[in-house]
Amino acid sequence: MNLLLEPGVQQLIDERVSSGKYSTPEEVVSAAIMALGQLEHFGDFEAGELDCLLAEGEQSIEQDGSLDGEEAFHSRTQRRAELRKSLP
């Protein structure tokens, strides 16, 4: 497939390849399409579903309290490290 891109878009692709993060322009476009797909599906809620989820979260905080962000991050990091050790 051949595409005709605007110069600004081509420049963005070239910059990402030059950065070394991507090997080819095709990798950049592929990553962009995947991100677009995630973005399009992010926030696909049924009518009222988000309100229910927010209310559920607020109720959970009232009942159980909240977590300290640094503490939660540290705990997650430790669990991931332990999991990596257990893998063959």
C-alpha positions in Angstrom: 0.0 0.0 0.0 1.3 3.4 -0.9 0.1 6.5 0.9 0.6 10.1 0.1 1.3 11.9 3.4 1.3 15.6 4.2 4.9 16.9 4.8 4.2 17.5 8.6 3.0 13.9 9.1 6.0 12.6 7.1 8.3 14.7 9.3 6.8 13.2 12.5 7.3 9.7 11.2 10.9 10.5 10.2 11.6 12.0 13.6 10.4 8.8 15.3 12.5 6.6 13.1 15.6 8.9 13.7 15.1 8.7 17.4 15.8 5.0 17.2 12.5 4.0 18.9 11.2 2.6 15.6 13.2 0.9 12.9 11.0 1.7 10.0 8.3 4.1 9.0 6.0 1.1 8.8 6.6 0.4 12.5 5.6 4.0 13.3 2.4 3.8 11.3 1.6 0.4 12.8 2.0 1.8 16.3 -0.1 4.8 15.5 -2.9 2.7 14.2 -2.8 0.5 17.3 -2.9 3.6 19.5 -5.8 5.0 17.5 -7.7 1.7 18.0 -7.2 1.9 21.7 -8.2 5.5 21.8 -11.4 4.8 19.9 -12.4 2.1 22.3 -11.3 3.9 25.4 -14.4 5.4 27.0 -16.9 3.2 25.1 -19.5 3.0 27.9 -23.1 2.2 27.8 -25.5 5.0 28.8 -25.1 5.5 32.6 -22.3 2.9 32.9 -19.6 5.4 33.7 -21.8 7.1 36.4 -22.3 3.7 38.0 -18.6 2.9 37.9 -17.8 6.2 39.5 -20.4 5.7 42.2 -19.0 2.3 42.9 -15.5 3.6 43.2 -16.6 6.4 45.6 -18.5 3.9 47.7 -15.4 1.7 47.8 -13.2 4.6 49.0 -15.8 5.5 51.7 -15.8 1.8 52.9 -12.2 0.8 52.5 -10.3 4.1 52.2 -7.8 4.8 49.5 -4.3 3.7 48.8 -1.2 5.9 48.9 0.1 6.1 45.3 3.8 5.6 46.2 2.9 2.6 48.4 0.7 1.0 45.7 3.4 1.5 43.1 6.1 0.0 45.4 3.9 -3.0 46.2 3.2 -3.5 42.5 6.9 -3.3 41.6 7.7 -5.9 44.3 5.0 -8.3 43.0 6.2 -8.0 39.4 9.8 -8.7 40.6 8.7 -11.8 42.5 6.7 -13.0 39.5 9.8 -12.5 37.2 11.9 -14.6 39.6 9.4 -17.4 39.5 9.3 -17.6 35.7 11.6 -20.2 34.1 
